[in-house]
Amino acid sequence: MNWLKKNDKIQLLGHLCMIGACSMWGLMAPLGKDAMTHGISGIEMVTFRVVGGAICFWLASLFVKTEKVERKDYLRFFLAGMFAIVCNQCCYTVGLSITSPVNASIMTTTMPIITLVLSALFLHDAITAKKLLGVSLGASGACLLILGSTQGVAKGGVLFGDILCIMAQCSYAVYLTFFKSLIQKYSVITCMKWMITFAAMVITPFSFMRVVHLPWTEISIVTYMETTFVVVGGTFLAYICSIRAQKILRPTVVAMYNYVQPIIACIVSVCLGLGIFGWSQALAVVLVFSGVRLVNRKK
């Protein structure tokens, strides 16, 4: 990549990191869902994610240079953890348990739109026709893929569950918009170590007894392996990639990659023989990446 300018290489790294994070989140969806239907509930899975993730990041911090965190930034890390992890994961997991997976997936398409509006209001990031078109293309592609992959499947949902899923997207959009300066100030490990530690401190008291009383011996090895991927891949590695990308890319661009997750889930389903890849799926992929490209293009 010697022909690329230094800034282009940095931008490319940001995009590759987001593709990596979304790939792991896309894989986590079917694997985590399977684990939650074979012995582990949603709130227990969230607990494993935050506690396991905290352990992973503290272990990783032993192998990097320790950064001194300013006292005022501990409160900012706490708030970032509440929006990015606690509110986002709890609202989405509980909402998914109430509404249908189709409705929950469609609700995730609102996050880039919310981020675009918040960035315009508070970061003075202009809402241009190009950005609106890009977000619209991405949302259309994601919805086409989600609805096209669920033909013949019951699509009913519960309004309260849908509202919780939207609240999860609003929470993460707030995090992307208001905590970019904090994320840029410290290393990836330092940011996630404190954010996920504070999240674990908030969630664990409410779920500890449920985790203790799990029928550990009755849970299958497959479920344990799926849960391990959720913790190590879908949390530890995915958040490392996501935070690294957030340091480089604008909040709206980061949010746009939310539309990539259904594509990953579709590809996995096809590889496992659980789905097909037809013209509608191909069109959805083109729409999503065209939308990402439009939002990312400079004036």
Secondary structure, 3 states (H helix, E strand, C coil): CCCCCHHHHHHHHHHHHHHHHHHHHHHHHHHHHHHCCCCCCHHHHHHHHHHHHHHHHHHHHCCCCCCCCCHHHHHHHHHHHHHHHHHHHHHHHHHHHHCCHHHHHHHHHHHHHHHHHHHHHHCCCCCCHHHHHHHHHHHHHHHHHHHHCCCCCCCCCCHHHHHHHHHHHHHHHHHHHHCHHHHHHCCHHHHHHHHHHHHHHHHHHHHHHHHHCCCHHHCCHHHHHHHHHHHHHHHHHHHHHHHHHHHHCCHHHHHHHHHHHHHHHHHHHHHCCCCCCCHHHHHHHHHHHHHHHHHHCCC
